[in-house]
C-alpha cells in the first residue's frame, strides 16, 4: 500500500472514529410550542427525541442528588423540573412569569419522543413577553437547536433558535416561510455531514469506484430512493419505528462493506444503493421530524431539508472520490485492495457495533 493509500486509510479511520463515542444521529433538536391562553397565561409544550432527553437528564444528575427515581412518578416529576428550570417567560423589565409543570412523560403522538407541558402565569409581567430557552439550548450542547412555534393552527409562526440567540420577543412577527426554509436547508447539510452511519454507507459503496459514471449512478439512485421515503415519512403517509429503521441502516452498512471483500463490481451497485436508499430515507426523515415540520410550510421545509442533505452528500463525494483517485497514482493507477479491505473492515465493524446497539444488545 502506497503512502497516499496509507494516509487515506488513516483519514478514513479517524473520520469514522468520531462515531465510536457518539450516536449516528445526534439530533440535539427540541421543539417549543407557545400558545397564549386567557388573562396573560401561556401554555408551552417542550418536545424532545427521547434519546436526547435521556442524555440531558443523565448529564444533570447532580441536580437531583439523593432523589429516589425508582419511586412511582418521581422520574416524571424530575424531568418536568429539569425543563422548568431551563425555560422561562418574562417581560423586558425582568419580571418572570410564574410557572408550573402540567405534564411530563411520553409524547402520546410519537412513541420515540418525550413531552413536557409548562403553564405560565404572566399577570405580574405587564410588558411584552419574551421566551427564553438559552439554558435549555446550553443543556442540549453547542449544536443545539430549538424549533419554536408561536400560536396554534395553520397560521402559527415559527422560528429556529440557536445557543447564541437572544430571548424571543413574542410580540414580533416570526420568520417568513423562506427564511425558515434556509434554516432547514442548513439542518439537512448538518444531518448528513454528522450522520456517521450514512457516511459509512457511502464510503463503503465508493471504495472500489475508479470511474465517474458509476459514482453518478450510485449517488443518483440513492438520492431518488431516499427522497421518496423521506417525503412519505415527513408527510405522515408512511411511518416506521425509529429503532428498527436505525437497525436496518446499520445492517445495510455491514452488507455493502462485506460485499467489498467478495466483489469489485461497481457498475451494478446503484441497484443496491437504490434499495437501501429507501431505508436511509426513513432515517433522514427522523432528523426532519425531530425538528417539527412546520404546518404552514411543509413542502418548503421538506424540499429545503432534502436539498441540504444532497448538498452535504455531494460535497462528501467530491472530496472522497478525488482522494481515492489520488491514492491510485501511488499504486500504478490501480485501486489498492489493501486500502479497500482495510476501509471496509473498519466500516463493517462500526456497522456491527451500531446494529448491536440499536437492537438493544449493547448498553
Buried (B, 14 or more C-beta within 10 A) or exposed (E): BBEBBBBBBEEBEEBBEEBEEEBBBBBBBBBBBBBBEEEBBBBBBBBBBBBBBEBBBEEBEEEBEEBEEEEEEEBBBBBBBBBBBBBBBBBEEEBBBEBEBEBBBBBEEBEBBBBBBBBBBBEEBEEEBBBBBBEBBEBBBEBBBBBBBBBEEEEBBBBBBEBEEEBBEBEEEBBEBEEBBBBBBBBBBBBBBBBBBBBBBBBBBBBBBBEEEBBEBBBEBBBBBBBBBBBBBBBEEEBBEBEEBBBBBBBBBBBBBBBBEEEEEBEEBBEBBBEBBBBBBBBBBBBBBBBBBBBBBEBBBBBBBBBBBBBBBEEBBEEBBEBBBEBBEBBEEEBBBBBBBBBBBBBBBBBBBBBBBBBEEEE
